[in-house]
Amino acid sequence: MIWFLRHGEAEDGAGKEDAARELTEEGQRQSLLAGLAMRKLGVKLDACISSPRVRARQTAQLACKALKTPVEIDERLTGGDFDPLEIAAGRGEVLLVGHEPDLSAAVAEVTGEDVKMKKGGLAGIDGEKLQAQYGPKDLKQLSGAA
């Protein structure tokens, strides 16, 4: 199974390079809840691979804290088209953390499904089939957070 997590809400970055934009408090909360929800769903990650951009790295680190999975950085997730099957090959159950419209395009390329990943949203594919898609509100409910 390959999971896709879009980074949480990020600051507007006035005066910063795009790659340096950090998560807002809401984005941090979204990221933590995504990890908690994945744990409640019984997800057992073998790898978490993130874009090097700050907001994606922070999202991956916060989500993977609940899953006790270290975060790896992969430049292929920085921005633009990427092949999720290539990145995840031989890795078992993998979480890819990145950006839009790249994540939705990757899911569509593999599954043919038209998905739109919201900030802090999660999707999962198994082979060529979309198995799950959750928005931030769904993940909050799944996580059991009040």
N, C-alpha and C positions, 0 to 999 in steps of 0.2 A: 504494500500500500504506500502510495506517495501522498503526503499531506502538503497543502499549500496554505501558508498564513501570510496575509497582507499585513504590513507593518501597521501599528496603531496610529492614532491621530498624532500628527507632528506639528511643531511650531511653524509659523509662517516663514521663519528664517530671515527676517529683515536684517540685512547686513552680514549674512552668513552665506557661504557656498551651499548649494543644494545638498551635497553629500554630507555636510556637517549638521544638518537640521536634526534636532533631538525630539524625543517624544514629549508631549504635554503630559500633565497629570492624568488626563483622561486616557491618553494613549498608553501610559504605563498600566493603568487599571485594565484596559482592554487586553493588554498583553498577558498580564497575570491571570485574568479570567480565562483566556484561551488555553493556557497551560493547565489550569484546574479542570476545565471542561474536558480537555483531552484525557486527563487522568481518570475522570469519572467515566468516560467512554471506554476505558480500558486500553487506551493506546500505549503501546510499549515501543518507543522509538529506538532504533539502532543508530540513527544519526540525525543531527540537525545541521542544516547547511544554510547559511545566511548570506545575503548581499553584504558587502563591506560598508555600505552607507550607514551612518550612525543610527538613524531611526530604525532600520531593519535589524542591526546588531542588537540594539537595546530590546526590541521586541522579542527576538530569538532568546536572548539571555533570560528575560523575565518569564517567558512561556516555558522554557526548558528547565527553569528552576524547579517547578512542580513535577517535572518528568524525569529529573535527575539525569539529564542528557547534556553532554558538553556541546558547545557550538563551534562549528567550523565555518570559515569564511571562504566563499568562492566568487571570484570576479565575474563569472558568467551570469550571476544574479544581479549585477550592478544596475543593469537597465538594457532593455532591448530583448529580442527573441533569444530563447534558450531552449534546449532539449531536456525536459525533466527526466526522461527515461535514461539519457546518457549520464546525467549528474547522479542519479540514484542507482545506477547499475551495480548490482552485486552488494548493495548496502543494506538490504532488508527493508524494514519500515523506516521511512525517511520523512522529515519535515523540511520543506523548502520555504524560506522566509524572504520575501521580496516586495516588489512594487507592482503597481498597475500602470498600464494595461498589460504588462508582461505576464502576470500570473494567469489572468483570464485567458489570454492568448495561448498559453502553454496548455491549460486544461482543454481548451477548444481543439487545439491541434491533435491532442492524444485521443480525446473522447468524442469530438464532434458536438459537444454540448456548449451552448451559449451561456456562460456564467459571467457575472459581474461581481468581482470581489470588493466588498466594502472594507473600509479601514478597520483592521482588527478582525476581519472575517476569515473563515477557514473552509477549505474544500478538501475532499479526499477522493483519489482515484485508485482503482484496482484494475490493473491491466488497461483496457481501453474503455472502462466504464466509470462514470461518475457515481461514487458511492455515497457521498455526503456533501452537503453545503450548509454552512451556518453563518448567519450574520452575528454582529456583536451582541445583540439582544438575546439571540438564541444561546450563545456561549455563556452569557451571564446566567441565564436560567439553568442551563446544564451544569454550571459550576456549583450551583447551590448558593451563590452570593445573594445577599439581601438587596 
